[in-house]
Each structure stands twice: as structure tokens, then as C-alpha cells.
Amino acid sequence: MATLTHIDAAGEAHMVDVGDKTETVRSATAEGHVRMLPETLALILDGNAKKGDVIGTARLAGIMAAKKTSDLIPLCHPLMLTKVSVEITEDAALPGLRVMATAKLTGKTGVEMEALTAVSVACLTIYDMAKAADKGMQIGGIQLLEKTGGKSGTYRLEG
């Protein structure tokens, strides 16, 4: 059975010691979405949101958030990320926007939290920038799609 790495033998939260781990290339990709009214999606895609470029701002917010993950999530290690990308695409079937983020580094610990944080903050930024038009937007589907590197190897979401 799997154990929780951030809980010590006494049941106390602690930061994992990664000092003796081997550096490997590590990456993680996460996704999420913002569901909205079709009119709100059109407003964003046409560049007519009152606060400006929703997609560009959300992309930048996601990248910045990935770099600040250790400031936001207790027990996360500060990391020297070598790459963070955030892609935001239209999904007319939602209707809304899909957000995908990838974080990468060569290091001793994984970047899953950085990818998940990037997606979360990008989605929150989309909501913030378009809430004047649609307070009923829904953020959802935030999940890890894939991670590579490290002792545990590769993980891919099945389905």
C-alpha cells in the first residue's frame, strides 16, 4: 500500500528530504477547463472583454503561478523550472476554454504541483477577467495527465 510522503512516523507533516535523490529530467502536464455561456466565450475570443486579453493574461498568470508554487502550497520545494507552458484553447462543446500546462526541470523532485497550480490559476484568471459578463462560469476537470522522471517513472492518466 502507498504511504504519504509528507507525513512522518509520528503522523506530523514534514517536508520530504530530497537531498540524496538523483537529479533526472522531470516533467508534468495537467489540464482543466472553464465552462461558460456561449456569449461569454464569443466575447473572450473576439477580444471584447472589459479587462482586456483574457487568454493572454491567463496564460501569463499560469506561468507565474507555477514559479510561485512553493509559496502557495505548504511543503512544496522551491524549484528551478526550466520550462512552463500554458495552452488555452476553445472548446465549443463545453462551451468554454480548456487549459493545459506543462512544467519541466532537471532536479530531485517532481513538478506535478507546478503544472496543477498553473492550470488552476489560469482558470481562476479566466473567471476573474470574464466574471462581469458571466458569474455562473464553472471551473472543473483539473487533473494530472502525465508525469515523467524520478524514481517512480512515468504516469499517464488512463481513459
DOKOL-922711 format. One line per field, with one value per residue: residue in one letter; x, y, z of N, C-alpha, C in turn. Coordinates in steps of 0.05 Angstrom, whole numbers. Layout:
N
rest (A,...)
nx (X,...)
ny (Y,...)
nz (Z,...)
cax (X,...)
cay (Y,...)
caz (Z,...)
cx (X,...)
cy (Y,...)
cz (Z,...)
END
This chain:
159
rest (M,A,T,L,T,H,I,D,A,A,G,E,A,H,M,V,D,V,G,D,K,T,E,T,V,R,S,A,T,A,E,G,H,V,R,M,L,P,E,T,L,A,L,I,L,D,G,N,A,K,K,G,D,V,I,G,T,A,R,L,A,G,I,M,A,A,K,K,T,S,D,L,I,P,L,C,H,P,L,M,L,T,K,V,S,V,E,I,T,E,D,A,A,L,P,G,L,R,V,M,A,T,A,K,L,T,G,K,T,G,V,E,M,E,A,L,T,A,V,S,V,A,C,L,T,I,Y,D,M,A,K,A,A,D,K,G,M,Q,I,G,G,I,Q,L,L,E,K,T,G,G,K,S,G,T,Y,R,L,E,G)
nx (17,9,45,39,81,92,81,106,133,109,62,62,63,114,170,194,258,299,351,388,370,373,387,342,312,250,181,114,46,-16,-87,-148,-212,-255,-321,-372,-422,-443,-442,-406,-359,-353,-346,-296,-263,-268,-240,-264,-271,-281,-236,-193,-144,-161,-144,-88,-72,-87,-55,-3,-10,-16,36,67,46,61,115,114,95,116,109,56,35,39,98,118,176,219,231,276,251,256,223,158,96,34,-25,-84,-145,-203,-264,-318,-356,-361,-395,-333,-267,-208,-153,-85,-25,45,101,172,237,305,320,312,262,192,148,93,57,69,51,-4,-18,-8,-49,-94,-91,-91,-143,-173,-159,-182,-236,-238,-228,-272,-317,-353,-386,-407,-423,-435,-398,-362,-309,-270,-250,-196,-136,-80,-47,-2,63,133,198,243,243,196,181,143,77,13,-51,-104,-153)
ny (-24,45,100,162,212,261,257,241,188,198,219,271,329,341,366,333,303,313,311,268,246,228,271,280,288,317,321,347,346,379,389,429,463,518,527,563,612,611,662,689,662,677,732,733,707,743,785,824,830,868,874,864,825,764,710,714,740,702,659,680,688,635,615,647,631,577,584,603,564,538,578,579,527,489,455,444,441,495,506,503,516,496,501,525,518,542,527,551,535,540,506,488,451,451,496,533,545,506,489,474,456,450,433,433,408,395,358,341,330,323,357,360,390,442,443,432,476,518,509,515,569,596,583,608,660,668,665,710,752,751,751,794,790,739,708,657,620,558,524,468,397,394,362,316,297,272,250,250,220,214,168,139,137,139,166,162,187,145,130)
nz (0,-15,16,52,35,59,112,175,217,266,251,237,195,148,110,54,51,-1,-13,-22,-68,-138,-192,-245,-310,-307,-318,-321,-339,-337,-336,-344,-343,-362,-360,-394,-413,-482,-504,-472,-483,-537,-530,-504,-543,-585,-566,-535,-480,-421,-387,-419,-455,-445,-453,-462,-415,-377,-391,-379,-324,-307,-318,-285,-235,-231,-222,-171,-138,-91,-54,-46,-35,21,43,-8,-49,-67,-135,-192,-246,-314,-357,-370,-397,-420,-449,-479,-503,-546,-532,-560,-548,-492,-470,-473,-447,-452,-412,-412,-381,-378,-340,-330,-311,-291,-239,-168,-150,-166,-213,-211,-179,-195,-248,-240,-208,-244,-282,-249,-232,-281,-298,-257,-268,-318,-302,-267,-303,-337,-307,-301,-344,-338,-285,-272,-290,-292,-261,-274,-277,-265,-267,-264,-322,-341,-318,-317,-305,-248,-190,-190,-242,-303,-306,-332,-343,-347,-396)
cax (0,24,46,40,109,94,73,128,125,92,37,65,70,141,180,210,286,306,380,403,358,387,374,333,294,223,160,86,25,-42,-108,-172,-229,-275,-347,-385,-443,-432,-438,-382,-337,-351,-335,-268,-250,-268,-223,-281,-275,-275,-210,-171,-137,-166,-127,-60,-67,-90,-30,18,-16,-9,65,77,37,78,141,108,80,125,99,27,29,58,116,130,203,224,244,287,238,269,202,130,79,5,-41,-112,-159,-232,-278,-346,-374,-366,-376,-313,-238,-192,-126,-65,1,68,125,195,262,324,322,309,234,174,135,64,43,72,32,-31,-21,-10,-76,-114,-90,-101,-172,-183,-156,-204,-260,-236,-229,-297,-340,-372,-405,-418,-415,-441,-377,-354,-282,-270,-234,-167,-124,-54,-49,23,87,156,222,243,244,170,178,122,49,-6,-79,-118,-180)
cay (0,70,116,191,220,286,251,225,165,207,230,300,339,349,369,309,308,303,316,245,236,233,290,269,305,312,338,341,360,379,403,438,478,537,526,589,616,615,691,697,651,694,757,728,701,767,805,846,830,894,875,861,800,743,686,721,745,677,644,692,683,607,612,660,615,554,592,611,542,533,599,574,500,481,432,441,451,515,492,519,506,503,507,524,526,542,529,555,531,540,481,496,431,456,513,546,544,485,498,453,466,432,443,416,415,374,362,318,326,326,383,357,412,466,441,435,504,535,505,526,598,605,581,629,686,670,672,737,772,750,749,815,780,712,699,628,603,536,514,439,378,398,336,309,279,256,259,233,224,206,140,126,135,153,162,173,184,125,138)
caz (0,-16,40,48,39,75,140,187,233,287,240,234,169,145,83,47,45,-28,-16,-33,-93,-163,-210,-270,-324,-297,-329,-314,-354,-324,-352,-331,-362,-352,-375,-393,-433,-509,-509,-458,-499,-560,-521,-499,-568,-602,-553,-526,-451,-410,-374,-438,-467,-425,-457,-458,-387,-362,-397,-363,-296,-302,-318,-260,-212,-230,-210,-143,-125,-64,-36,-43,-25,43,40,-35,-52,-88,-157,-214,-270,-340,-376,-363,-419,-415,-473,-474,-528,-546,-534,-565,-536,-464,-484,-456,-453,-440,-404,-408,-372,-374,-325,-334,-298,-284,-210,-149,-143,-189,-219,-214,-166,-211,-271,-229,-199,-268,-293,-230,-232,-307,-298,-240,-282,-338,-288,-258,-324,-351,-288,-305,-364,-333,-258,-269,-302,-275,-265,-267,-292,-260,-262,-275,-345,-344,-305,-325,-290,-220,-183,-196,-271,-318,-300,-352,-336,-364,-404)
cx (18,23,46,68,113,85,95,116,107,66,38,72,99,149,198,239,293,336,395,391,375,372,367,316,266,204,133,68,-2,-62,-131,-189,-246,-299,-361,-407,-430,-426,-412,-357,-332,-338,-305,-253,-248,-251,-238,-286,-266,-246,-187,-168,-138,-147,-98,-54,-68,-65,-7,14,-9,21,76,70,54,105,138,95,90,117,69,20,48,73,126,157,204,240,255,275,253,248,175,115,50,-9,-70,-126,-189,-242,-308,-365,-379,-391,-357,-285,-225,-164,-108,-38,21,90,147,219,280,329,316,281,216,161,105,49,46,54,3,-37,-24,-38,-97,-114,-98,-131,-185,-181,-177,-230,-260,-240,-256,-322,-361,-394,-419,-408,-420,-421,-369,-325,-282,-250,-204,-155,-96,-58,-25,45,109,180,220,242,218,165,155,94,33,-34,-91,-145,-180)
cy (25,85,145,201,245,282,233,203,173,219,260,307,348,351,346,318,296,304,293,234,243,253,276,291,298,331,329,358,357,394,411,453,498,536,552,590,620,644,701,687,669,721,755,724,725,789,828,846,857,896,870,832,777,720,692,726,720,659,654,686,654,602,623,643,590,560,599,588,537,555,595,548,493,456,427,454,474,502,511,507,515,509,506,534,523,546,532,554,532,511,488,476,436,473,526,543,521,496,474,466,444,446,423,426,391,377,337,314,333,353,381,381,438,466,445,464,523,533,519,557,609,604,603,656,690,678,701,758,772,749,771,807,755,702,669,610,581,527,485,423,381,372,334,290,261,267,239,239,215,176,126,124,151,146,175,167,165,136,157)
cz (0,10,33,55,56,104,152,204,256,277,236,205,169,116,77,41,19,-33,-28,-58,-117,-180,-236,-284,-316,-311,-320,-331,-340,-342,-334,-352,-347,-371,-372,-414,-461,-515,-495,-473,-523,-553,-517,-526,-587,-590,-542,-496,-440,-398,-393,-448,-447,-429,-452,-429,-370,-367,-380,-334,-289,-300,-292,-235,-209,-216,-180,-127,-96,-44,-30,-30,-3,36,11,-35,-72,-110,-178,-240,-295,-361,-363,-388,-411,-441,-466,-501,-524,-547,-536,-552,-506,-460,-464,-466,-438,-434,-400,-401,-369,-360,-328,-319,-298,-255,-194,-140,-166,-191,-223,-202,-182,-235,-262,-220,-223,-280,-275,-232,-259,-308,-280,-253,-304,-325,-279,-280,-339,-333,-291,-325,-356,-306,-254,-282,-282,-282,-257,-282,-287,-251,-275,-298,-347,-327,-313,-307,-261,-216,-191,-226,-283,-308,-322,-343,-356,-371,-425)
END
